[in-house]
Amino acid sequence: MSADGNSPTSPVIGLSRCPLPDVEIAFDQAGPEDGELVILLHGFPECRRAWRRQAAGLAAVGFRVVLPDQRGYGLSSTPQGTAAYDLDALAGDVVGLARHLGHECFNLVGHDWGASVAWWLASQDPDRVRRLAVANAPHPAVWREAMGRDWRQALKSFYVRIMALPLLPEALVRRGNFQALADALAPAGLTPEELAEYRKEWAAPGAVTGMINWYRAFLARRMPPAAGLAVEAPTLILWGDRDPYGVPELADSSARLCTNVRVEHFAEAGHWLHHEQADRVGEMLVEFLQGRVAP
């Protein structure tokens, strides 16, 4: 335990809130206020605590680290309607949060849906993103195409089609005190206390529908061809090859959109790479974001 009472893996400095036009974003932060900004985006069904271990190392070397609850999650607002969870709205939250903190450009790190948002922002508004690091999520345009062209990915993404149905996914997710979500997170090695906190957040009014609406909005969106997209920011792609939701080739297909990229496969890890290989992922993020290891 450090002198200020924070553990080395939880370097948060209180909880802050960022008011935006249609949503309020809750976030934790760590590191010096004048440090280069790094925004760490969580995926489904996690929250701002997902990157807590990596945040410690980044803050220790001088980055200003921000860990938001994305809309529909945790303590952030849960707007109604599928359209509120379109990729443009989600990316806009990130830009709005950065501006709230006094930054027009920043480093961006994401896992799962958080990586999808990071990919989207980097390809749609390239001047915003200094460096991009993503874990176990392809560019959303690559994902959409693979769901239709690769039978292996179609099988792995079958659950996405179920998530798009009305009412049924909410009922399935709530069964047994959110046991399906807890089971999905099992490889992440969360403590009983951490799972209890997640169950409390999932049970909040509108939370389950908000989280699921990310999937509905993704399938409702008309996606541009992946081949026409480009990611100019230096990019680090980390992929646990035992991911039950995505084939490893998605990492390499996404890399082909990038002008300056490094891909690292973890043969023995799965979807929850930032938990399963927490220390190594943290080291790689520090090296990459400091520019000590080129993509």
TAKACOR-V268926 format. One record per backbone hydrogen bond with DSSP energy under -0.5 kcal/mol. NH is the residue of the N-H (numbers start at 1). CO is the residue of the C=O. Records with the same first field share a line. If there is no record, write none. Layout:
BEGIN
NH: CO  CO
END
This chain:
BEGIN
2: 6
5: 2
10: 7
11: 52
12: 10
13: 29
14: 12
16: 27
18: 25
19: 17
20: 23
25: 18
26: 24
27: 16
28: 67
29: 14
30: 65
35: 32
38: 64
39: 107
40: 38  66
41: 39  109
46: 43
50: 47
51: 48
52: 49
55: 51
56: 52
57: 53
58: 54
59: 55
60: 56
61: 57
62: 59
63: 58
64: 36
65: 30  63
66: 38
67: 28
68: 40  66
69: 26
70: 68
72: 77
73: 70
76: 73
77: 24
84: 81
85: 82
86: 83
89: 86
90: 86
91: 87
92: 88
93: 89
94: 90
95: 91
96: 92
97: 93
98: 94
99: 95
100: 96
101: 97
102: 99
103: 98
106: 128
107: 37
108: 131
109: 39
110: 133
111: 41
112: 135
114: 111
115: 112
116: 112
117: 113
118: 114
119: 115
120: 116
121: 117
122: 118
123: 119
124: 120
125: 121
128: 125
129: 126
130: 106  128
132: 234
133: 108
134: 236
135: 110
136: 238
142: 139
143: 139
144: 140
145: 141
146: 142
147: 143
148: 144  145
149: 145
150: 146
151: 149
154: 150
155: 151
156: 152
157: 153
158: 155
160: 157
161: 157  158
162: 158
163: 159
164: 160
165: 162
168: 166
171: 167
172: 168
173: 169
174: 170
175: 171  172
177: 174
178: 174
179: 175
180: 175
182: 178
183: 179
184: 180
185: 181
186: 183
188: 185
189: 186
190: 185
195: 191
196: 192
197: 193
198: 194
199: 195
200: 196
201: 197
202: 198
203: 199
204: 201
207: 204
208: 202
210: 206
211: 207
212: 208
213: 209
214: 210  211
215: 212
216: 212
217: 213
218: 214
219: 215
220: 216
221: 217
223: 221
228: 225
229: 226
231: 257
232: 122  230
234: 130
235: 260
236: 132
237: 262
238: 134  236
239: 264
241: 239  266
242: 269
243: 240
250: 247
251: 248
252: 248
253: 249
254: 250
255: 251
256: 252
257: 254
258: 255
259: 231
262: 235
264: 237
266: 239
267: 265
269: 266
273: 271
275: 272
276: 272
277: 273
278: 275
281: 277
282: 278
283: 279
284: 280
285: 281
286: 282
287: 283
288: 284
289: 285
290: 286
291: 288
292: 287
293: 287
END
